Amino acid sequence: MSLLELEQLTVRFGDAVPVVDQVSLKLERGRMLALVGESGSGKSLTAMSILDLLPASATREATALRLDDENLLAWSATERRRLRGGRIGTIFQEPLTALNPLHTVEKQIGETLRIHQGLSGAAARQRSLSLLSQVELPASEAMLSRYPHQLSGGQRQRVMIAMALANDPELLIADEPTTALDVTVQETIMDLLKRLQHERNLGILLISHDLGLVGRFAEDVAVMHQGKVVESGPSDQVLSQPQAQYTRHLIDAEPSGTAVPVADDAPALLRADDLEVSFKGSRRGWFGPREETRAVDRISFQLRRGETLGVVGESGSGKSTLALALLRLVACQGRVMLLDQDLTRLSGGALRPWRRHMQVVFQDPFGSLNPRLTVLRAVEEGLRVHQPDLSRDQRRKRVRQLLREVGLDPDALERYPHEFSGGQRQRIAIARALIMKPDLLILDEPTSALDRSVQAQVLDLLRDLQRRHGLSYLFISHDLKVVRALSHRLLVMRQGQVVEHGDTETVFQRPAHDYTRTLIDAAFSTEKKHAVAH
Amino acid sequence: MMATASAPLWRRQWRAFRGNRRGFWSLLVFLVLFVLSLGAEWIANDKPLLIRYDGAFYTPVLHTYPETTFGGFFETEANYRDPVVRELIEEKGWMLWPAIRYHYTTINYELTVPAPAPPSAENWLGTDDQGRDVLARLIYGFRTSVLFGLMLTLSASAIGIMVGAIQGYYGGWTDLAGQRFIEIWSSMPILYLIIILSSFVVPSFWSLLVIMLLFSWMTLVDLVRAEFLRCRNMEYVRAAQAIGVRTPVIMFRHMLPNAMVATLTYLPFVLNAAVITLTSLDFIGFGLPPGSPSLGELLGQGKANLQAPWLGLSAFVTLALMLSLLVFIGEAVRDAFDPRKFLS
């Protein structure tokens, strides 16, 4: 008898092509089933339809939806609603938005206890404390009275898990539970889920796009593509001997390759000396000293022509601030030497001609393009600033040429950003940066928001551009696999400081600092953490 | 700028606007009334639109003709309402009169009852307490109100958007100083200031506009400021800064269109407020110079002459109609910019 059985589930919006097409799943007690796929493959919708949480415009059909051999389809909507937070617990991706910012931890957990068990007062508090200790949080009054913003990302996710466990569920649905977290935290959260799975004999439906994670933690896997399950089975078997072509494609899409070699005598392009950025906090009292946070703390490095420097660190390590400081978009101390010119001595108009040499591509493919400008207007902006003597037609020609170079249809000039996919939008952002023929491109997590296979394409493009134009890259990422595929040298940052700096391969093979070692272990470990019980 | 930058979006919003039937019809009615009132001289005037006299055409609305042109005695401008002049012209031709034969200044000396006279075939809505035609004054008053409101709204919005944009873009001390200044400035008692000012400056249309502008530019500042504060950390703004785009261009091309949504939604209501302020100033007698056609002045007369309800009623109905139309239009504009409405 399986814990959850789903037969021929189909979800569609209106009369359109189904977004979930005849999906059948089976999840046993005490096992973790991973639903893997890229964005838009229908994996989240599949999970949401189990919970009755589909958008109102979607329709669901299934031949069977059984929990413990009870057919949920025969139940009333109210009865099914009682399952949520009761027999089925849920964890969402973004713990900051999934928790109510105005409620304390006690109130968040207490709410589910009150609704499903009618617990309140001292009883609820007792139960909350024990839940906290189960998710390895300090079981103290202090913890209970905290608000979500006072918790770290990992702690928030633990609170979410505590809430999901509050009513002793049999099934836990975890929708990308670690995607928003740093790698080292990811590891601990997954360990926790795994422990709970064993201890409570829980069935966990894990939704993820991360094959590495799935391979290590899930016993079973179902690969989804365009609404269909293309392959399913024990994860060892599926990942080591993939049968479906799409699964193979997904596995191959893991970032690979190494950086384009640089000539030994390549001249220096950019040098940072003792770069420092600090943010002033609030004053203590009216005249008290301001608290100062150093986001970037005395960082020095050098970057040669055609070389890629990877900057690695977890969130809050100051790597994005470093990029902004180099671009002179935040105030900083120290020196930034670009082609023997000290940029920190320039400002306003004097800085403008130098901006041409150094361009930036940001992470968010949706935030980095103005939704109200056409591709043409977005990409040509640099030309209008730096080569104002070009005519309309000349600018247009250059934009078309560049779109072709980054692998986009040059006839897409008059289209708006929302008509493009994430990967295409990132290509537009790259075109916008390249149109001024810069020497250095600062890439701030350019592939983090993209699916693995798209990521690989963008990395190929970047490598190709580097080879053709001798570009230097400052590549910022939290993803060590991606960094390894592109960088010559590596700068590991933690709390604003450089903890390790050296050749990429040397750092990966012989990390000198403990922190680097932790990061590498978390990213490249293949150690299996499967359940033993079958 | 918005229309060219996002034509498909713009079209969807227009569809959402038309989807609000009441707002759409209000806009049509308002536009018709406004355009008609712009040609008030051709609707309500004490001069004929066209005169045929002695084989030639004359247009008294556009040109001034002395009485001697038509064989009269005086060198001064012909008074076409004078029976003598009328006879002189009709002897050798004809006159085409506008629908209402009164200008807002025209006093009807042929009243058989003491002013204010009740509605009659001659004065459709009666006359005011100085014997002037109420309908003529309403038409001109409507025009003054709307023009005043539009000018005040446009200039106040322009200043407000600019100030809000600067505060939001630069943030920090600029923002702090601006906010504190606005707090102090907006706590000034506007009405008293205008009353004091009008005791040594004779109020006119333009001086009133300037004085009111001094105190009404603040409505939109907060909205635009908030939008700019949000926008300035967007990655596309950062990217534009990194490219080296000049600050005013960034503000205008990248940030303003986002703030326009909130702004346009507010505009009809700002317009309403401007109309109401002018009306209330006129009502208490500190508004436009004496003799100007004004809804507020007519309301004031209605209050002073309760025995003549046509005064107050006409002004009330006109005001109510105009303000309701503007509110309905405002609601439709809000729908048009509500993503839940225009995306569905």
Interface residues (C-beta under 8 A of the other chain):
Chain A: L324 L327 L329 L351 R352 P353 R355 R356 M358 Q359 V360 F362 Q363 D364 G367 S368 L369 N370 P371 R372 L373 T374 R377 A378 E381 G382 V385 H386 Y416 A429 R432 A433 M436
Chain B: M2 A5 S6 P8 L9 M234 E235 Y236 R238 A239 A240 Q241 A242 I243 G244 V245 R246 R253 H254 P257 N258
